[in-house]
Amino acid sequence: MVDKSLPELPLLGDHSLIFLMLAALCLVVAIRFVKRALEPIGAIVESVAAAAAVFLALGLALVLVLAAALSQ
């Protein structure tokens, strides 16, 4: 049977906690920069939502006008 376990890495030794802390720090920095990078997209999403609300209101108004015209 073939042993598929990971080999022991002598480099990690006592430094594994330091490596984990550095990895956590890198993740925090990456998340902060992702939030900054996505901020301009938020304005685009808001404008698309506003446009959708306008089209929904216009469509509903048209349906109501047609319903009023057909009910007479």
HELIX and SHEET records of a PDB file:
HELIX    1   1 GLY A   13  HIS A   15  5                                   3    
HELIX    2   2 SER A   16  LEU A   70  1                                  55    
END                                                                             
